[in-house]
């Protein structure tokens, strides 16, 4: 009887501990992280951005993050992605204004993955947002952080 009671207690402890330390990123977590990522990406793409802005963006991602852009044949790990951002910064590629903004227009969430339809757009003088063409990106999450960004446009 004591053995059964100890086993049940051990099992309960394992279940409770696994929930406390779970690293799944459910839909609310995913949406929050993707919105934060796009806000940080907007900041990087604006005129006057800095290496600090790039580092802030990359800090949102897992240490083993991969950035893949199928159309442009980009396949970066975190270090090479940072280097690419810095090259673009140094050549003056980032020149958007505060009126430029990325917004999510649709989303589908799965276990530690999200398919996100988004668009770049411009906030108009009346406060409305005018979207450009829609784009698709897949995000994956590992240990509760963004670990894959795969652009499919």
Number of C-alpha atoms within 10 A of each C-alpha: 6 7 8 9 10 11 12 12 12 12 12 12 11 12 11 12 11 11 10 9 9 11 14 17 21 16 17 9 14 24 18 10 20 19 14 14 19 18 15 18 18 22 23 24 24 20 15 14 17 18 14 10 18 21 15 16 20 20 14 17 21 17 15 13 22 22 18 20 15 12 9 10 8 13 14 17 15 18 13 13 19 17 13 13 18 17 12 13 21 12 8 13 14 19 13 16 14 13 14 19 22 19 18 17 12 12 15 12 16 12 12 21 21 21 16 21 16 20 19 18 17 18 15 11 8 6 9 9 17 13 17 12 8 16 15 16 18 18 22 21 24 18 13 18 23 26 22 21 21 18 18 13 11
